């Protein structure tokens, strides 16, 4: 089982872009950098990792920062879990970036993921919590 957190603002998987001169598709830089950062936080926690080879369950909790303009009353409700983030980044884009980043690291391929849980919450510290386990 692998379990770690990466502190920082969340970035969702962006669509591939097209180079108009060459006609080739490429992954946007901020997507590549976020995937690389996720891998580095993973390797920092598990330097001697062995990719899981059986079926995999992934749990993701995305913590979004509370907007500065939020009232204290509303911020308290957000921290208590009564209000959930219904803004960008979409849950499916969070899933895609995490699974792509963990390919060949936590597991051989993201086709092994057969169970998936994701939750979006508010917190004072924006971060992402990832738990990867075989089951």
Secondary structure, DSSP 8 states (H G I E B T S, - for coil): -EEEEEES--------EE-TTT--EE--HHHHHHHHHHHHHHHHH-TT---B-S-EEEEEEEEEE--TT--HHHHHHHHHTSS---SSS-HHHHHHHHHHHHBTTTBS-GGGEEEEEEEEEEESS-EEEEEEEE-
